[in-house]
Amino acid sequence: MHTAQSFLAFVFVLAAGLTQAESWRPLKTDGLQTLEYGEIEIDLAVEFRSKTTFPFTSREDQPDRDELKAPRMRFAFGMSERVELQFNYAYLFIEEDDPNVGEQSGSGDVHFFTKWRFLDQEGWRPAFGFRIGGKIPNADDRKRLGTDKADIFVTLLADYSTDRFSAAVNLGTAFLDNSSRFTRQDDVATWGGAVIYRITDKLDAAAEVNGIGLSRGHNNESVFLGALRYQLGPVRIYGGACAGIGTRSEDYGLIGGLTWMKSF
């Protein structure tokens, strides 16, 4: 209890000195609003996925698992006017149908990305950029918290915004070092499309469809996510739900969290 109270106190004290955040969270699809030099964006969330599967595998007979990420954290840093660094981390609680796994908890893998906006929006032309990054295999694969393999992601980003509406498209590839000694690297296509509609100055609705496809293994999946986001002073609070599309995707998921940004 004392730990939870201390964490909440830390959040509210920190938020008092922050400015309004501009972010596409909780969407996985990313836009091109790169942070300015010296700015930092922090996102904290709790995310639950029901009947999901072990990520990035060559096995077809994957047991179902319930997965809770608490907390799920994302840190972004503005390195220049057009370049942003991102780090993603989650602490996992899983319950898997495999009796050899059962209930497990521990640190998940760390993902890092560099986002570069190389072309600004002008007239009807959208903004364009690249995001490249990878997964650091620091999670315990014996507990089925990670694959103990490094993966690389390369994505082309495009977005377009008006006063009330924003849309983004992500198209890329991922080089997955599969967690099996019988299967080599699996090169897959990654994709995502998202929209944000500003209902009022403080409230907006966001939705996306994202997925992985063209896998030589069993890594094809796609998910629909919808969320509401509310600006409460310097903090953006959000809540959403998702549903899997296809046999490899989760049944459903829930997410809630907050995002803020600070200039140094």
Disulfide bonds with the S-S distance in Angstrom:
none
